[in-house]
Every structure is written in structure tokens, then in C-alpha cells.
């Protein structure tokens, strides 16, 4: 089928989709009503105003009446010939619209079997070409363009019409999926279209690989996701996008060496694509190979020297190295290039926060909120910043107001609950967690938060139940592993303790954090003490004291002393619920004494 490229942009589509260029041809096209003439300028008074001679509109076409005898086999041949000639020279969307109209007209007038099949095939290919041109403009356009939803419907109408006639069209099916994966699309239709595209094995390998990659992005099962990407790489080994996508999945699974191998292969296939270098830098950072990560970002900047995001990524690497001034220099460079970049401003605020320069951090956050009032990440970050500045009441008030405005924002509700817990109001936090879990029972952050809150008020059985669910959803989360192990090792309730399980969980938490976190080493010590192995408990407790911050050491030494006395550690927290601050009453204005009235003339003062 002919695939003549059409250069169509969103700006051109606005003019081309409507105004007589025939983009929606499904309905029969009757004659267009003539436009009413505009108001005439009055002629000079001496002359009669000119009479506008309007051409009579052609009579409306009557719907075709089924003839008593079948039409001649090729009555539509003339229209089909015109469609064929125009199809070969079509350069615009309106040209394609005319081909569609002529094909339909030819089939309505009558064609023999062979010509009918030819007309159907041409109609399908034309619909798909027109839909593909519009779809490309939609997918490459700005998501803020209000017209994109309208254009998407037009594109989908054409593409669906084409595949309804000739189903084995993998390129069209992939476009249908991509359009439906945009906000407001039909995710189920996207999934079905991708499945149909993958099933067409005789098509272009790169198209099938693209369908496999998109389907992998929808797949929740990690093994199935990897299987789709392995197949994509197998059938299109020279497709850098497929190789890169698999590398990112490996990275997400913590298989960093396999990830780097794929990303290096993608760079060889497509050396001028900066995001691959950026992804490589991220993986190297996770391996704490910071110098190599910086080298990868330097290579990316050679490809895209004006990229603000690359400077921001370099700042993140420097921050991981605790080179905060270097990170700040990187972000200043990025902001020189793009002063109003919201993400960079928030990142610089976080660096200022680490440097304890809270006023500068708050200035950056406020700048973001001036540029984009009410943007959720900035509101949430401001609340956290206020909390760190010991302005907890202000932080909570800010989030309470925001949650009232955005009641469906689950992230903000989670943050508000965490602030309540940090403000010794765990029961209020539990109320929010209950609401979130009523909507989504698998919200692992809400499960972990509710478990922590229950732990702080001595509800150990409830905490254990939530940790049990949370650890299944996030088996590598060190916070869940540690807190779960702690309650199993130290609860005063005999029936709840499980020293063996606590050792397993605490050991895994230590592995995830590379045995560098004092409080997690302390948990491992308490787990061994619960099983009666006090020698091992003392070993890990001593390491915890050694690794602890100054503000931790006193408590850690108490735990070590307990194990030296052959006593396991027991803990039952019971946080007393803090009363919420009462709203400040505005002082009533003091009543000023009225000035003494002077007596009116000829009146005696009383």
C-alpha cells in the first residue's frame, strides 16, 4: 500500500481538520450550505442599495432509492478512477479526504467484485494514512494544546475505520494503542490493539518490537515484562529503543551489570541519543561509581550541550557524593540557562536544605509557587521544609488547607498523615491511613504508615498485621523490614514475638543498607537477643554504637548494656495524643472612650 509522507503539524491541523477539508467522511456528504453574505456597506443616499444576487443553492441530494434492478456492475468506475489518480498524487489531508469520498461514492454506485475489493483496500490505506498523519501530530504536540483531544478523536476514527476493513495493520494498531495511552484514553483498547499487533508476525520487525515494548510498559508482572522486551530485542537487535528499554527494566530490578551492558549496546547503536547516557549515569550512581556517572553525563552534554536536565542530573550525582557546593554550582548553571525551570528550582531548594540554608530553600520553593500556584510537589515540599524548621503547626495547616482543596490527592494525604505522626498525633494519622486503605488495600505506604502509628501507641498486633502486608508488597524496603523486625523482637507480648523471623527480616534490612545504618544494626542485635544468642547480640549492638550519631549513642549503649546482662530488650511505646492547636482568637479592638460632648448653645450641662 502506498505510504506517501504527509507533513502535518498541530498548527496546520487546526486549519486543516475543519473548514471543508473533509476529515470526517463517515457520514454521507451533502452539498455544503452557502455562507450568508456579510452586511453590505450603505451606498450613497442618491443611489439605491445594490441588490445582492445570490446563486440559488443546489437542490439537496435525495438519499439513493434502492433500484428495482441492481445497478450496473461498474457504475462507480469513474469515481474509482478519479480516486486512484488522486491517491497517487495526494499531498494534503484534504486530498486524502477527497480520495475517501470518491472511494465511498464508487462503492455506493456499484463496482464489480474485483473493483470493490480494490476500492476497499484503497479506502483502508487512505484512512490509515490520514489517521497516521493526524496521530503523529498529536503524539508530537504539546500536551497543553487544548485541541489535541479533538485531533485524537479524528485520528482514532480514521485508524479504527482502516483496521476494520483490513485488520492486519500493525503500524495502525500501534498508533491506536499510543493514542489510547494518552490521558483520557481507553487503556483496555490500547492493550487489545497491542496484543493484536504482536500477534502479526509477518510485519515489519521494528513495528512488532515497538508493540512489545509498549505492552511491556503496561505489564505489572516483572517476568512477563522482561519476556516481552527479550522478544523485542530478539526480533529487532538493531533497535536501540528496544535494547535501552530492556536495560531500564534490568536497572529497575537491581540487575545493574545487565542494565549497563544493554545501555552500552544502545549507545553504540544510537550514539547521538543523550537520554541513554543519562540512564547509564543513573545506574552507575546506584553502584556508587560516581566518577563514571559524571563521565557519562559529560558525554551526554556533548550530544546536547544546551540540556538543562543534564546539569540537574550532574547536581544529583554531586549531592550523592555530599559535594553540595558542586551540586549548587551545577544547578545555578542550569538556572542561568532556564531561570524558571520548576524542577531545578525545587532541586536547588533541597540542596539548600541539606546545607541548612533554610531561608534560601524557602525562597526557591516560594518562587515555584509564584510561577505555578498550588503545584502539588512544591506545596508538599514547603510543608516538609516548615516541619524541619520546627514550624510543625504551619506545616500541618498548609497541608490541611491543600488537602481540602485537592481531596483526591493521595500523596498529599499521606504526607499530612506523616506530619500528624511526627507531631505526636498518631491517632489522627491512623484516621487518614484508614481512608486511604479503604480506597486501595494495597497502598504499601499507607500500610507502613499505619503500622508505624500503631506501633507508637502500643497496638503491636495491628502493627504486625500491616507490616506483614506491606513487606509482601515491598520486600526490599529497609524501613518496613527494620520496623517489622523490631516489633517481633522487642514486643512485651509473648505471643507476638518471633526471634527467628526477626533475624531474617533484620538481616535483609542490613543487606539492603550495606550494614551502615546504626538503628538497623541495633534491630539485628535485639533479634539475636530474643533468641538467647547474646554473644551475637553484643557484637551487633557494639557495631551499632560505633556507627551511631551522637544523638543516638546513649540509647544504643543502654541496649548493649542490657545484652551484657543477658537481658533481651523490650519496648512498648505509648505516645499521648497531642491536642491540635486551637485557632487563635483575634483580640477584640479596645473600645476607646467617647469624647465628652460639648453642650449645645443655651443648654445646661448635665
SVG drawing of the C-alpha trace seen along z (x, -y; Angstrom):
<svg xmlns="http://www.w3.org/2000/svg" viewBox="-38 -80 74 99">
<polyline fill="none" stroke="black" stroke-width="0.4" points="0.0,0.0 1.2,-3.5 2.6,-5.3 3.3,-8.9 4.6,-11.0 2.4,-14.0 4.0,-16.9 1.4,-17.8 1.9,-19.8 -0.5,-20.7 -0.7,-24.3 -1.6,-23.2 -4.1,-20.7 -6.1,-23.5 -6.8,-24.9 -6.8,-21.6 -9.1,-19.4 -12.2,-21.6 -13.4,-24.2 -14.1,-22.0 -11.1,-19.7 -13.2,-16.6 -11.6,-14.9 -14.6,-13.0 -16.2,-11.3 -18.2,-8.6 -21.5,-10.5 -22.7,-11.0 -21.7,-14.3 -24.5,-16.5 -23.9,-19.8 -22.5,-22.4 -24.8,-25.3 -23.7,-28.6 -22.4,-31.2 -24.7,-34.1 -23.4,-37.3 -21.9,-39.8 -23.5,-43.2 -23.2,-45.5 -21.8,-49.0 -24.6,-51.5 -24.5,-53.1 -24.7,-56.9 -28.2,-58.2 -28.9,-59.1 -28.5,-55.5 -30.5,-52.5 -28.6,-50.0 -27.2,-47.3 -29.2,-44.1 -27.1,-41.1 -27.6,-38.4 -27.3,-35.1 -26.9,-32.0 -29.5,-29.5 -28.2,-26.7 -28.2,-23.4 -31.1,-21.2 -30.3,-18.8 -29.4,-15.4 -32.1,-12.8 -30.9,-9.6 -30.4,-7.0 -33.5,-4.8 -32.8,-1.2 -33.4,-0.4 -35.7,2.3 -32.9,3.7 -29.3,3.9 -27.0,1.1 -24.6,1.7 -21.6,3.6 -19.2,0.7 -21.3,-2.5 -18.8,-3.8 -15.8,-3.2 -15.4,-6.9 -15.2,-7.8 -12.8,-5.0 -10.5,-6.1 -10.5,-9.7 -9.8,-8.3 -6.9,-6.2 -5.4,-9.1 -5.7,-11.5 -4.3,-8.8 -1.1,-8.7 -0.6,-12.5 -2.2,-13.3 -0.1,-15.7 -2.5,-17.2 -5.1,-15.9 -7.8,-17.4 -6.6,-15.4 -6.9,-12.2 -10.3,-13.3 -11.4,-13.5 -10.0,-10.1 -12.0,-8.7 -15.2,-10.4 -14.6,-9.1 -14.0,-5.5 -17.2,-5.5 -19.1,-7.1 -17.8,-4.5 -18.8,-1.6 -22.3,-3.1 -22.8,-3.5 -21.7,0.1 -18.5,1.9 -17.7,5.5 -16.1,7.8 -12.5,7.1 -13.0,3.3 -14.9,3.4 -12.0,5.2 -9.6,2.7 -11.8,-0.2 -11.9,1.2 -8.2,1.6 -7.6,-1.9 -10.2,-3.3 -8.5,-1.5 -5.0,-2.6 -6.1,-6.2 -7.9,-6.3 -4.8,-4.8 -2.5,-7.3 -4.7,-10.2 -5.2,-8.9 -1.4,-8.3 -0.6,-11.9 -3.0,-13.3 -1.9,-10.9 1.8,-11.8 0.9,-15.5 -1.0,-14.6 1.8,-12.5 4.5,-15.1 2.4,-18.0 2.3,-19.9 0.1,-18.2 -1.1,-21.7 -2.7,-22.2 -6.4,-22.1 -7.1,-20.9 -5.2,-17.6 -8.2,-15.8 -10.3,-16.7 -7.5,-15.7 -7.0,-12.4 -10.7,-11.5 -10.3,-12.3 -7.2,-10.2 -8.7,-7.3 -11.8,-7.4 -9.7,-7.1 -7.4,-4.4 -10.2,-2.3 -12.0,-2.6 -8.9,-1.4 -8.3,1.6 -12.0,2.6 -11.6,3.1 -8.0,4.6 -7.3,5.9 -3.6,6.9 -2.2,3.4 0.4,3.4 1.5,-0.2 -2.1,-1.4 -2.7,0.8 0.4,-0.6 -0.8,-4.2 -4.3,-3.3 -2.6,-2.0 -0.4,-5.0 -3.3,-7.4 -5.3,-5.5 -2.4,-5.5 -2.6,-9.3 -4.6,-10.8 -8.3,-10.2 -7.8,-7.3 -9.1,-3.8 -6.4,-1.6 -8.2,1.6 -8.4,0.8 -4.7,-0.1 -3.9,3.3 -6.1,5.1 -4.5,3.2 -1.0,4.1 -1.9,7.7 -3.3,7.8 -0.1,6.0 2.2,8.5 0.2,11.4 1.0,10.2 4.4,11.9 4.8,11.3 5.0,7.5 8.0,5.1 10.1,6.4 10.6,2.9 6.9,2.3 6.3,5.6 9.2,4.7 7.5,1.3 4.3,3.1 6.1,5.5 7.9,2.5 4.6,0.7 2.9,3.8 5.9,4.4 5.2,0.9 1.7,1.9 2.6,5.3 2.8,5.5 4.3,8.9 8.1,8.4 8.8,11.7 6.2,11.1 7.6,7.6 11.1,8.9 9.9,11.6 8.3,9.1 11.5,7.0 13.6,10.0 11.4,10.9 11.6,7.3 15.4,7.4 15.5,10.8 13.4,9.7 15.0,6.2 18.5,6.5 19.5,3.3 16.7,1.3 18.3,-1.0 15.0,-1.7 14.3,1.9 17.7,2.6 17.5,-0.6 14.1,0.3 15.3,3.7 18.3,2.1 16.0,-0.2 14.0,2.9 17.2,4.6 18.1,1.4 14.7,1.3 15.2,4.9 18.6,4.1 20.5,6.1 22.9,3.3 25.6,5.1 23.0,6.4 21.5,2.9 24.8,1.3 25.5,3.9 22.3,3.1 22.7,-0.7 26.2,-0.5 24.9,1.5 22.1,-1.1 24.8,-3.8 26.7,-2.0 23.5,-1.7 22.4,-5.3 25.4,-7.3 23.6,-10.7 20.8,-10.0 21.6,-11.7 18.9,-10.1 20.8,-6.7 23.9,-8.3 21.7,-9.8 20.2,-6.4 23.7,-5.0 24.8,-7.7 21.8,-6.8 22.7,-3.1 26.4,-4.0 25.3,-6.3 23.3,-3.4 26.5,-1.4 28.2,-4.4 30.5,-4.7 30.2,-8.4 33.2,-9.4 32.0,-7.1 28.5,-8.6 29.8,-12.1 31.8,-10.9 28.6,-9.5 26.8,-12.9 29.8,-14.7 29.4,-12.6 25.7,-13.3 26.4,-17.1 28.5,-16.8 25.4,-15.5 23.0,-18.0 25.1,-21.0 22.0,-23.1 20.3,-20.5 19.2,-21.8 18.2,-18.4 21.8,-17.1 23.1,-19.8 20.4,-18.8 21.4,-15.1 25.0,-16.1 23.9,-18.0 22.1,-14.9 25.4,-12.9 27.4,-15.5 24.7,-15.6 25.1,-11.8 28.8,-12.4 27.8,-15.0 29.6,-17.6 26.8,-20.1 28.6,-23.2 29.4,-21.4 25.7,-20.4 24.7,-24.0 27.1,-25.3 25.5,-22.8 22.0,-24.0 23.0,-27.6 24.3,-26.8 21.0,-25.2 19.0,-28.1 21.2,-30.6 20.0,-28.7 16.4,-28.4 15.6,-30.6 12.0,-29.5 12.6,-25.7 10.4,-24.4 12.1,-21.1 15.6,-22.7 14.3,-25.3 12.9,-22.6 16.1,-20.6 18.2,-23.6 15.9,-24.1 16.7,-20.6 20.4,-21.3 20.0,-24.5 18.0,-22.4 20.9,-20.0 23.2,-23.0 20.9,-24.2 20.3,-27.4 16.5,-27.3 15.8,-30.9 17.3,-30.3 15.5,-27.0 12.2,-28.6 12.8,-31.4 13.2,-28.8 10.0,-27.0 8.1,-30.2 9.4,-31.2 8.0,-27.9 4.6,-28.6 4.6,-32.1 5.3,-30.7 2.7,-27.9 0.4,-28.5 -0.7,-25.4 1.5,-22.9 1.4,-19.9 5.1,-18.9 6.0,-22.5 3.3,-22.6 4.3,-19.3 8.0,-20.2 7.2,-23.5 5.4,-21.7 8.3,-19.3 10.7,-22.3 8.5,-24.0 8.5,-20.8 12.3,-20.7 12.4,-24.3 10.4,-23.3 7.3,-25.0 5.1,-22.0 1.8,-23.8 2.4,-25.8 3.3,-22.7 0.2,-20.9 -2.0,-23.9 -0.6,-24.2 -1.3,-20.5 -4.7,-20.5 -5.7,-23.5 -4.3,-21.8 -6.0,-18.5 -9.3,-20.3 -8.7,-21.8 -7.4,-18.6 -9.3,-15.8 -8.2,-13.1 -4.5,-13.8 -3.4,-10.7 0.3,-11.8 -0.7,-14.9 -3.0,-12.9 -0.1,-10.5 2.2,-13.5 -0.4,-15.0 -0.7,-11.7 3.1,-11.5 3.1,-15.1 0.5,-14.1 2.6,-11.2 5.6,-13.5 3.6,-15.9 2.6,-13.2 -0.9,-12.8 -0.8,-9.1 -4.5,-8.5 -5.3,-11.4 -2.8,-9.9 -4.4,-6.5 -7.8,-8.0 -6.2,-9.2 -4.5,-5.9 -7.8,-4.1 -9.4,-6.3 -6.6,-5.7 -6.6,-1.9 -10.4,-1.8 -9.8,-3.0 -6.7,-0.9 -5.9,2.0 -2.5,2.5 -1.2,-1.1 2.0,0.0 3.0,-3.4 -0.4,-3.7 0.1,-0.2 3.6,-1.1 2.5,-4.5 -0.5,-2.9 1.8,-0.2 4.3,-2.8 1.5,-4.8 0.0,-1.7 3.5,-0.8 3.8,-4.2 0.6,-3.7 1.3,-0.2 -1.0,1.6 1.5,4.3 -0.8,6.9 -2.3,4.3 1.1,3.1 2.4,6.6 -0.7,7.3 0.0,4.2 3.8,4.8 3.1,8.3 1.0,7.0 3.5,4.2 6.6,6.4 4.9,8.6 4.3,5.5 7.8,4.0 10.1,6.8 13.3,4.6 12.1,1.6 14.6,1.2 12.1,-0.8 9.4,1.9 11.9,4.7 13.5,2.9 10.4,1.9 8.7,5.2 11.8,7.0 11.9,4.6 8.4,5.3 8.8,9.0 12.0,8.9 11.0,6.4 7.3,6.6 6.4,7.2 3.5,9.5 5.0,13.0 2.6,14.4 3.6,11.7 7.4,12.1 9.2,14.2 13.0,14.0 13.8,16.2 11.7,14.2 13.1,11.0 16.6,12.2 15.6,12.9 14.0,9.5 16.7,7.5 19.5,9.3 17.8,8.4 17.4,4.8 21.1,4.7 22.0,6.1 19.8,3.5 21.6,0.7 25.0,2.4 25.3,2.7 25.8,-1.0 22.7,-2.1 23.1,-2.1 19.4,-1.7 19.1,1.3 22.2,2.9 20.6,2.3 17.5,4.2 19.6,7.1 21.1,7.2 17.7,7.2 16.6,10.1 19.5,12.3 19.0,11.3 15.3,12.5 16.6,16.0 19.0,16.1 22.2,15.6 23.6,12.7 27.1,13.0 26.0,12.2 23.6,9.6 26.5,7.9 28.6,7.9 25.9,6.1 25.0,3.8 28.6,2.7 28.7,2.1 25.5,0.0 27.1,-2.2 30.2,-2.6 28.1,-3.6 25.6,-5.8 25.3,-9.5 26.0,-11.4 22.3,-11.8 21.8,-8.0 24.7,-6.7 23.2,-7.0 20.2,-4.8 22.3,-2.3 24.6,-1.9 21.7,-1.1 20.7,1.7 24.3,3.0 24.3,3.0 21.1,5.0 22.6,7.7 25.7,7.8 23.4,8.6 21.8,11.4 18.5,9.5 16.6,9.1 15.3,5.6 11.6,4.9 9.8,1.8 6.2,0.6 5.6,-2.9 2.5,-4.8 2.5,-8.2 0.0,-10.5 -2.1,-12.2 -1.3,-15.8 -4.2,-18.2 -4.5,-20.1 -3.7,-23.8 -6.7,-25.9 -7.2,-28.6 -6.0,-31.9 -8.8,-34.2 -8.5,-37.7 -8.3,-40.2 -11.3,-42.4 -10.5,-46.0 -10.3,-48.1 -13.2,-50.5 -12.0,-54.0 -13.8,-56.3 -16.1,-58.6 -15.1,-62.2 -17.2,-64.3 -19.9,-66.1 -19.8,-69.8 -23.1,-71.3 -25.1,-72.9 -25.6,-76.6 -28.1,-77.8 -28.2,-74.2 -27.1,-73.5 -24.5,-70.6 -25.9,-67.6"/>
</svg>
